Amino acid sequence: MSPAKFFWGAVHIFILAFAVWLVSPLIVITASDYLFKNSYGLRLALGLLIFIMYVGKWSFDVFAPQGLARKVSRLKTAALIIYILVVVSFMIYIVAQAASLFLQSAVKEAESDQSQIQTRVQPAENRIPDGFAVYI
């Protein structure tokens, strides 16, 4: 393996490791993550963008190899398709975890807002007696 291929292979592995680090807080969500949910949006977007770019690159490498006479082995094609499916499944899982985090935090905020709201009692003359329906 030439030094240039080794260098670019290491760069690609570093970029993928960086993308995994970006989305790592969303792999396992704990109760303390609800406090930092606002800082995860940019990390999630950048990490998923990197994954989407690599999936596109790998798909192009499989389905449109460079050069018309150059063939890609079936084993390499099958392995790359399986790897793409694993990465896409991971991306779907991360998006589901992020949606869960944001929905759970929204529910908790709504519950805390409801507990802080004080209901105002209407005067007796403005109350509708029980059993009567009002149609507008």
C-alpha positions in Angstrom: 0.0 0.0 0.0 1.4 3.3 -1.0 1.9 6.1 1.6 -0.6 8.3 -0.2 -3.4 5.7 0.0 -2.5 5.1 3.7 -2.6 8.8 4.4 -6.0 9.3 2.8 -7.4 6.2 4.4 -6.3 7.5 7.8 -8.0 10.9 7.0 -11.3 9.2 6.1 -11.2 7.1 9.2 -10.5 10.2 11.3 -13.4 12.0 9.7 -15.8 9.1 10.3 -14.6 8.9 13.9 -15.2 12.6 14.3 -18.8 12.1 12.9 -19.4 9.3 15.4 -18.1 11.6 18.2 -20.5 14.3 17.1 -23.6 12.1 17.4 -22.3 10.1 20.4 -24.4 12.0 23.0 -27.5 10.7 21.2 -26.5 7.0 21.2 -27.6 6.5 24.8 -29.8 9.2 26.3 -29.8 9.8 30.1 -31.8 12.1 32.2 -28.9 14.6 32.4 -29.1 15.0 28.6 -32.3 16.9 28.9 -30.4 19.9 30.3 -28.1 20.1 27.3 -30.6 19.4 24.5 -30.1 22.8 22.9 -26.4 22.2 22.3 -27.0 18.9 20.4 -28.7 20.3 17.4 -25.6 21.6 15.6 -23.6 18.5 16.5 -26.4 16.2 15.2 -26.7 18.2 12.0 -23.0 18.2 11.3 -22.5 14.5 12.2 -25.4 13.4 10.0 -24.2 15.6 7.2 -20.8 13.8 7.2 -22.5 10.4 7.3 -24.8 11.3 4.4 -21.8 12.5 2.3 -20.0 9.3 2.9 -23.0 7.1 2.1 -23.4 9.1 -1.2 -19.7 8.6 -2.0 -19.8 4.9 -1.2 -22.9 4.5 -3.3 -21.3 6.3 -6.2 -18.2 4.0 -5.9 -20.4 0.9 -6.0 -22.9 1.8 -8.7 -20.7 4.0 -11.0 -17.1 2.9 -10.7 -14.5 5.2 -12.3 -13.6 4.0 -15.8 -15.9 2.0 -18.1 -13.5 -1.0 -18.3 -12.9 -1.1 -14.6 -15.0 -3.8 -12.8 -15.9 -3.9 -9.1 -15.8 -7.3 -7.5 -19.2 -8.7 -6.4 -17.8 -9.4 -2.9 -16.7 -5.8 -2.6 -20.0 -4.5 -3.9 -22.0 -6.7 -1.5 -19.8 -5.8 1.5 -20.2 -2.1 0.7 -23.9 -2.3 0.3 -24.2 -4.1 3.7 -22.0 -1.4 5.2 -24.1 1.3 3.7 -27.2 -0.3 5.2 -25.6 -0.5 8.6 -24.6 3.2 8.5 -28.1 4.3 7.3 -29.6 2.2 10.1 -27.3 3.9 12.6 -28.4 7.3 11.2 -32.1 6.4 11.5 -31.5 5.3 15.1 -29.7 8.6 15.9 -32.5 10.6 14.4 -35.1 8.6 16.4 -33.1 9.2 19.6 -32.9 12.9 18.9 -36.6 13.1 18.3 -37.2 11.2 21.5 -35.0 13.6 23.4 -36.6 16.7 22.1 -40.2 15.3 22.5 -39.6 14.1 26.0 -38.1 17.5 27.0 -41.0 19.3 25.4 -43.4 17.1 27.5 -41.5 17.8 30.7 -41.5 21.5 29.9 -45.3 21.4 29.2 -45.9 19.6 32.5 -43.9 22.1 34.5 -45.7 24.9 32.8 -49.1 23.4 33.6 -48.2 23.0 37.3 -47.2 26.7 37.4 -50.5 28.0 35.8 -53.0 29.0 38.4 -56.6 28.7 37.4 -58.8 31.7 38.0 -62.2 31.0 39.6 -65.1 32.6 37.7 -67.6 34.5 39.7 -70.8 32.7 40.5 -72.9 34.7 38.1 -70.7 33.9 35.1 -70.6 30.1 35.7 -72.6 27.7 33.7 -74.6 25.3 35.9 -73.5 21.7 35.7 -75.6 19.6 33.3 -76.2 22.5 30.8 -74.5 22.6 27.4 -73.7 25.7 25.6 -73.7 25.7 21.9 -72.1 28.5 20.0 
